[in-house]
Amino acid sequence: MSTYRGYTAATPQGRLDRHNNGMTRSTKSGIPWEIVFFKSFENKSGPIKFENFIKNQKSREFLGRLVNSGVNECNKLTRVL
């Protein structure tokens, strides 16, 4: 399973579409992508710090716990999409 961690100022669905349409070279080989974790922030510095924190964990076990945690807002995301 491939994982991609990143943030976007665009809509999550728009970013996902760009990845799945092969418009992002670095993620082209992992198509199809799906969103399994989502967290919203009030400002730009929050997601950048959170992304760096996640990338520094280097643990699939940590990612699994994060996806299944109470901070995952995917249920909110599906209502928006």
Buried (B, 14 or more C-beta within 10 A) or exposed (E): EEEEEEBEEEEBEEBBEBBBEEEBEEBEEBEEBEBBBBBEEEEEEEBEEBBEEBEEEEEEEEBEEBBEEEEBBBEEBEEEE
